[in-house]
Amino acid sequence: MKVILKQDVNKIGTAGEMVETSDGYARNFLFPRNLAEEATPERIKEWKDKEASKKKKEERLQKEARELQKRLSGKTVRVRASMGEKGKLFGSITTAAVAENLVSQYSASIDKRDIRMPETVKQTGSYPFTVKLYTGIEAEMNLLVESE
């Protein structure tokens, strides 16, 4: 029997998937617990429409990420910070500060969790970093730390 899962079911599938199960398992376990619904022709059509719209959305998001990647790759983000004696910064440059400067300099809204910096930045200078834009799409950028 074909069923459309409403929730994740261990060893069967994830929510939104259409899977084939035995009739008894579907009737005695999945349906009473409201974990799945029977895949009638109407529900199959709805499921196919949802899948098509998901695919279009994924393609649109990928396209936008590739355009942003072209716009950001190789660019330099300038961050000004107050500096103490011997050329060391007070504190360090965080990914949140880099994200703020990305918005102000390139109008690119990037979450601070998507910025990967290989090392902690505690001195002035130039540092390479990576911005994750989408699954499998990243932009390599440079961070230029200057004193105020």
C-alpha positions in Angstrom: 0.0 0.0 0.0 1.3 3.5 -0.9 1.2 6.0 1.9 2.3 9.6 2.3 4.1 10.2 5.6 3.0 13.0 7.8 5.9 12.6 10.2 9.3 11.0 10.2 9.0 7.2 10.8 12.0 5.3 11.8 13.3 2.9 9.1 10.4 3.9 6.8 11.1 7.5 5.7 10.8 11.2 6.4 7.8 13.5 6.5 6.4 14.3 3.1 7.7 11.2 1.4 5.5 8.7 -0.5 6.5 5.1 0.5 5.3 1.6 -0.1 4.4 -0.4 3.1 2.4 -3.5 3.9 -1.3 -3.1 4.2 -1.3 -4.3 7.8 1.5 -2.0 8.9 -0.3 1.0 7.4 -3.8 0.2 8.8 -2.6 -1.0 12.3 0.3 1.3 13.0 0.6 4.3 10.7 -3.0 5.4 10.3 -4.1 5.1 14.0 -1.1 7.1 15.1 -1.7 9.7 12.4 1.8 9.2 11.1 0.7 8.7 7.5 -2.3 9.0 5.1 -3.3 6.7 2.3 -2.1 7.8 -1.1 -5.3 8.2 -3.0 -5.2 9.7 -6.5 -6.2 13.1 -5.2 -3.5 13.1 -2.5 -0.9 11.8 -5.0 -1.7 14.8 -7.3 -1.4 17.2 -4.3 1.9 15.5 -3.3 3.3 15.8 -6.9 2.3 19.5 -6.9 4.1 20.1 -3.6 7.2 18.3 -4.8 7.2 20.4 -8.0 6.9 23.6 -6.1 9.7 22.5 -3.7 11.9 21.7 -6.6 11.2 25.2 -8.2 12.0 26.9 -4.9 15.3 24.9 -4.5 16.3 25.9 -8.1 15.5 29.6 -7.4 17.5 29.6 -4.1 20.4 27.9 -5.9 20.3 30.5 -8.7 20.2 33.4 -6.2 23.2 31.8 -4.3 25.2 31.5 -7.5 24.6 35.1 -8.4 25.6 36.2 -4.9 28.7 34.0 -5.2 29.7 35.7 -8.4 29.2 39.1 -6.7 31.1 38.3 -3.6 34.0 36.0 -4.6 37.4 37.6 -4.3 36.1 40.7 -2.6 37.6 42.3 0.5 35.6 43.2 3.6 37.2 46.0 5.6 36.7 46.1 9.4 37.9 48.9 11.6 38.8 48.0 15.2 40.4 49.8 18.1 44.0 48.7 18.8 46.1 48.6 21.9 49.8 48.6 22.3 52.1 46.4 20.1 49.5 46.3 17.3 47.1 44.0 19.0 43.3 44.5 19.0 41.1 44.9 22.0 39.3 41.6 21.8 39.0 39.9 18.4 37.1 40.3 15.2 34.0 38.0 15.3 31.9 36.5 12.5 29.1 38.8 13.7 31.3 41.9 12.9 32.1 40.5 9.5 28.4 39.8 8.8 27.6 43.4 9.7 30.3 44.8 7.4 29.1 42.5 4.6 25.7 44.1 4.8 27.0 47.6 4.9 29.6 47.2 2.2 28.0 44.7 -0.2 24.3 44.7 0.7 24.6 40.9 1.3 22.6 39.6 4.3 24.7 36.7 5.5 24.1 34.8 8.8 27.1 34.9 11.1 27.0 31.1 11.4 27.6 30.8 7.6 31.0 32.6 7.9 34.0 30.3 8.3 37.2 31.9 9.5 40.2 29.6 9.7 41.7 31.4 12.7 40.9 34.0 15.4 41.6 37.5 14.2 43.4 39.5 17.0 45.8 41.6 14.9 45.6 44.0 11.9 46.2 42.4 8.5 44.5 40.4 5.8 42.8 37.1 6.5 41.0 34.7 4.0 37.6 33.4 5.0 34.7 31.5 3.4 31.0 32.4 3.3 28.5 29.5 2.9 25.7 30.7 0.6 23.8 27.5 0.0 24.5 23.8 0.2 27.7 23.2 -1.8 28.0 26.9 -2.8 30.6 29.0 -1.1 32.4 32.3 -1.8 36.0 32.8 -0.9 36.7 36.4 0.5 39.3 38.4 2.3 39.1 40.2 5.6 41.1 43.4 6.0 41.4 44.5 9.6 42.5 48.1 10.0 43.0 50.2 13.1 40.7 53.1 13.9 
